[in-house]
Amino acid sequence: MAAVSIMQQALGTQWSALAPALKMHYMTAGNRDVGVLSIEYPKWMQWPLNFLRLFGTLINQQAQHTPTQVSKRMLGEQQVWQRRVELPKRVLAFDSVWQYCGGNELIEYVKPYLGLKMAVKVQEGKLYYEGRAYILKLGSLLIPIPEALVLGHTTIEEVGVDEQHFTMDFRLKHPLFGQVYRYSGRFRTEVMPS
């Protein structure tokens, strides 16, 4: 198991300024976030999202305050995230693998060959992500694809509400079409038995 979490590596000295609930959210020990998630997007995005869902990316159904669990565990130098969104008629999975890639950047892979590189920073205890590029991974070759050529620019804001709870807000904004996707929610983190 890694001595420090992937997020702690990416934040470096900024880790100490992170809100306690967010430190718990990004701990190295196996843990689970339990809460509710809302998903929204314009109606015209339904077909593109249905296509992207074939690759296991994003959730292609709108929802408000739907029960959601996110389990996380370290696997060597990577962190595995398993999301389960409990929609009215079925449970949808959205899994990914996180990898630290130097500086304040990490890559979240939704498939072994497809990921999103993001930079992170802390301001006033809040955690901010900024998308850098989509990544096509071919063996050891990482090919960056500009965000504007795909879904647009990614931003995420995470805020510690109290010692145990945090909120998160993920948005995709395309330079031509504006906001094309958003999911947001409120969670608490639980340590899973080892």
Secondary structure, 3 states (H helix, E strand, C coil): CCCCCHHHHHHHHHHHHCCHHHHHHCCCCCEEEEEEEEEECCHHHHHHHHHHHCCCCCCCCCEEEEEEEEEEEEECCEEEEEEEEECCCCEEEEEEEEEECCCCEEEEEEECCEEEEEEEEEECCEEEEEEEEEEEEECCEEEEECHHHCCCEEEEEEEECCCCEEEEEEEEEECCCEEEEEEEEEEEEEECCC
